[in-house]
């Protein structure tokens, strides 16, 4: 018997056929037996028949029970194998979903990075456009101030007025105080003209400083602004930043070292140290060397 081809239906049919095959044995046993109810029962014959019939039927049905149990175990094993295959396929499907989610996450991350880069680029473009618009406005203000001046150079005249009205002292600190006081008096007389100039300078600093640019790029933009200024403008910005009217601008000047190219001998408080014009070139050279030494330190 091939046990792999056995199923429950075949076992049941086999059991029924085996049971029916005992019918001839029952007929043969009862052959020529007088079934008169009035006669006493021969217990020995029925006992022998019971032992024979029970032994065969019991063994036969036990065999059928064993076969059915085997079939149940085999089907259970097949179910386990099927469930295992299903679990393996589910695990593979989950792995595919996890991989798909990972790829989607990477794609979303890349898309986010592209969006951030585009947003940063747009901000930089908007900031650059605003910056150069302010630079153009700054030039127009300077041109307007120069047009008001007879010699065509407003800040040169402003410095000359500041130097000519300055009283020099031997004490450097006192010289600086006198220079600031003299500048404030001069500023009051020209406040309507100079206020727009300082406001546009402050606005350019503020736009660059509050932007999302790197520090290196911020210094590059400030360098562009510094390249537009003359030495006379730097003198005006220097004294304005040391007055109470330029406190907000002073922190930007310190942060970006904006006036690093302003020679100290150009300030009125150093006027008394210049005995003759021949000292000017040597002092300018000394000022440059001193600045380099400080920077290296």
C-alpha positions in Angstrom: 0.0 0.0 0.0 1.3 3.4 -1.0 0.7 5.5 2.1 1.3 8.7 0.3 -1.8 8.1 -1.9 -4.0 7.2 1.1 -6.7 9.6 2.1 -9.6 9.5 4.6 -12.2 8.7 2.0 -10.3 5.6 0.9 -9.8 4.4 4.5 -13.5 4.8 5.2 -14.4 2.9 2.0 -11.9 0.2 2.9 -13.3 0.0 6.4 -16.9 -0.4 5.1 -15.8 -3.1 2.6 -13.9 -4.9 5.3 -17.0 -4.9 7.5 -19.3 -6.0 4.7 -16.9 -8.9 4.0 -17.7 -10.3 7.4 -21.3 -10.8 6.4 -20.6 -14.1 4.6 -18.8 -15.3 7.8 -21.9 -14.5 9.8 -24.0 -16.4 7.3 -21.6 -19.3 7.4 -21.7 -19.3 11.2 -25.4 -19.3 11.3 -25.7 -22.0 8.7 -27.7 -25.0 10.0 -28.2 -23.3 13.3 -31.6 -23.8 14.7 -32.9 -20.4 15.7 -35.8 -21.6 17.7 -36.4 -19.0 20.5 -37.7 -21.8 22.8 -34.4 -23.6 22.7 -31.7 -22.4 25.2 -28.8 -20.3 23.7 -25.5 -22.1 23.2 -23.2 -19.7 24.9 -20.1 -21.5 23.8 -20.8 -21.0 20.1 -21.8 -17.4 20.5 -18.8 -16.7 22.7 -16.5 -18.3 20.1 -18.2 -16.3 17.3 -17.9 -13.1 19.4 -14.2 -13.6 20.1 -13.6 -14.2 16.4 -15.8 -11.4 15.1 -14.5 -8.9 17.8 -10.9 -9.8 17.1 -11.2 -9.3 13.4 -13.4 -6.2 13.5 -11.5 -4.6 16.3 -8.1 -5.1 14.7 -9.5 -4.0 11.4 -11.0 -0.8 12.7 -7.8 -0.1 14.8 -5.8 -0.3 11.6 -8.2 2.1 10.0 -7.9 4.4 13.0 -4.1 4.3 12.7 -4.4 5.1 8.9 -6.7 8.0 9.6 -4.3 9.3 12.3 -1.5 9.1 9.9 -3.4 10.9 7.3 -4.3 13.6 9.8 -0.6 14.0 10.7 0.4 14.1 7.1 -2.2 16.8 6.3 -1.2 18.7 9.4 2.4 18.6 8.2 1.3 19.8 4.8 -0.6 22.6 6.5 2.5 23.5 8.5 4.6 23.5 5.3 2.0 25.6 3.5 1.9 28.1 6.4 5.7 28.2 6.5 5.7 29.0 2.8 3.1 31.6 3.4 5.1 33.1 6.2 8.2 33.1 4.1 6.3 34.9 1.3 4.9 37.4 3.8 8.4 38.0 5.2 9.7 38.5 1.6 6.8 40.9 0.9 7.6 42.8 4.2 11.3 43.0 3.1 10.2 44.4 -0.2 7.9 46.9 1.5 10.8 47.9 3.9 13.1 48.3 0.9 10.4 50.3 -0.9 9.9 52.5 2.1 13.7 53.0 2.4 13.9 54.0 -1.2 10.9 56.3 -0.8 12.5 57.8 2.3 15.8 58.4 0.4 13.8 59.9 -2.5 12.0 62.2 -0.1 15.2 63.2 1.6 16.8 64.0 -1.8 13.7 65.9 -2.8 13.9 67.8 0.5 17.5 68.6 0.0 16.7 69.8 -3.5 14.0 71.9 -2.1 16.3 73.3 0.6 18.9 74.1 -2.0 16.4 75.7 -4.3 15.0 77.7 -1.3 18.5 78.7 -0.3 19.3 79.7 -3.9 16.2 81.7 -4.1 16.9 83.5 -0.8 20.5 84.2 -2.0 19.2 85.6 -5.3 16.6 87.7 -3.5 19.3 88.9 -1.1 21.7 89.6 -3.9 19.1 91.5 -5.8 18.2 93.6 -2.7 21.9 94.1 -1.9 22.9 95.5 -5.3 19.7 97.6 -5.3 20.8 99.1 -2.0 24.3 99.6 -3.5 22.8 101.5 -6.4 20.8 103.6 -4.0 23.9 104.3 -2.0 25.7 105.5 -5.1 22.8 107.8 -6.0 22.9 109.3 -2.5 26.6 109.9 -2.7 26.2 111.4 -6.2 23.4 113.6 -4.8 25.7 114.8 -1.9 28.5 115.5 -4.3 26.2 117.6 -6.5 25.4 119.8 -3.5 29.1 120.5 -2.9 30.9 123.2 -5.0 34.1 121.1 -5.5 32.0 118.0 -6.3 33.4 115.9 -3.4 31.1 116.2 -0.4 33.1 114.0 2.1 36.4 115.6 1.2 34.9 119.0 2.1 33.4 117.4 5.3 36.9 116.1 6.3 38.5 119.4 5.6 35.9 121.2 7.7 36.5 118.6 10.5 40.3 119.0 10.4 40.3 122.8 10.1 38.1 123.3 13.1 40.0 120.9 15.3 42.1 122.0 18.3 44.9 119.5 18.9 45.9 118.4 22.4 48.9 116.4 23.6 46.7 113.9 25.4 45.5 111.3 22.8 42.3 110.6 24.7 41.4 114.3 25.0 42.1 114.6 21.2 39.7 111.8 20.5 37.0 113.4 22.7 37.5 116.8 21.0 37.3 115.2 17.5 34.1 113.4 18.4 32.5 116.5 19.9 33.5 118.6 16.8 32.1 115.9 14.5 28.7 115.9 16.4 28.5 119.6 16.0 29.2 119.3 12.3 26.7 116.4 12.0 24.0 118.6 13.5 24.6 121.3 11.0 24.3 118.7 8.1 21.9 116.2 9.7 19.4 116.4 6.9 22.1 115.5 4.3 24.0 112.8 6.2 21.1 110.9 7.8 20.1 109.2 4.6 23.7 108.3 3.9 24.2 106.5 7.2 20.8 104.9 7.0 21.6 103.2 3.7 25.0 102.0 5.0 23.3 100.6 8.1 20.6 98.9 5.9 23.2 97.2 3.7 25.0 95.9 6.8 21.7 94.6 8.3 20.5 92.9 5.1 23.8 91.0 4.7 24.2 90.1 8.4 20.6 88.7 8.7 20.8 86.7 5.6 21.3 82.9 5.4 24.7 83.3 3.7 27.8 81.6 5.1 30.2 83.8 7.1 32.7 83.8 4.2 30.0 85.0 1.8 28.9 87.7 4.2 32.4 89.1 4.4 32.6 89.1 0.6 29.5 91.2 0.3 30.8 93.6 3.0 34.1 93.8 1.1 32.2 94.9 -2.0 30.6 97.7 0.0 33.9 98.7 1.5 35.4 98.9 -2.0 32.9 101.6 -2.8 33.9 103.9 0.0 36.6 106.6 -0.2 38.9 107.3 2.7 37.0 110.5 3.5 33.8 108.5 3.8 35.5 106.1 6.2 36.5 109.1 8.3 32.9 110.2 8.5 31.7 106.7 9.3 34.4 106.2 11.9 33.4 109.3 13.9 29.7 108.7 13.4 30.0 105.2 14.8 31.8 106.5 17.9 28.9 108.9 18.6 25.6 108.0 20.1 24.0 108.3 16.7 25.9 105.4 15.3 25.9 102.8 18.1 23.8 100.3 16.0 26.2 100.7 13.1 29.3 100.4 15.3 28.7 96.7 16.1 28.7 95.9 12.4 31.9 97.8 11.9 33.6 95.7 14.6 32.1 92.4 13.5 33.3 92.8 9.9 36.4 94.9 10.6 35.0 97.4 8.2 37.4 100.2 8.7 40.6 98.2 8.7 41.9 100.1 5.7 41.5 103.5 7.3 44.9 104.9 8.2 45.1 106.2 11.7 47.0 109.3 10.5 44.0 110.4 8.5 42.1 111.1 11.7 42.2 114.7 13.0 43.5 113.7 16.4 46.8 112.7 14.8 47.1 116.1 13.1 49.6 117.4 15.7 52.0 114.5 15.1 52.5 115.5 11.4 55.3 118.1 11.6 55.9 118.1 7.9 54.4 116.5 4.8 57.6 114.3 4.4 56.4 112.3 7.4 53.2 111.3 5.7 54.6 108.5 3.4 56.6 106.9 6.2 53.7 107.0 8.6 51.5 105.4 6.1 54.0 102.6 5.7 54.3 102.2 9.4 50.5 102.1 9.7 50.4 99.3 7.1 53.1 97.3 8.9 51.4 97.8 12.3 48.1 96.5 10.9 49.7 93.4 9.5 51.5 92.7 12.8 48.2 93.0 14.7 46.4 90.8 12.2 49.1 88.1 12.4 49.0 88.3 16.1 
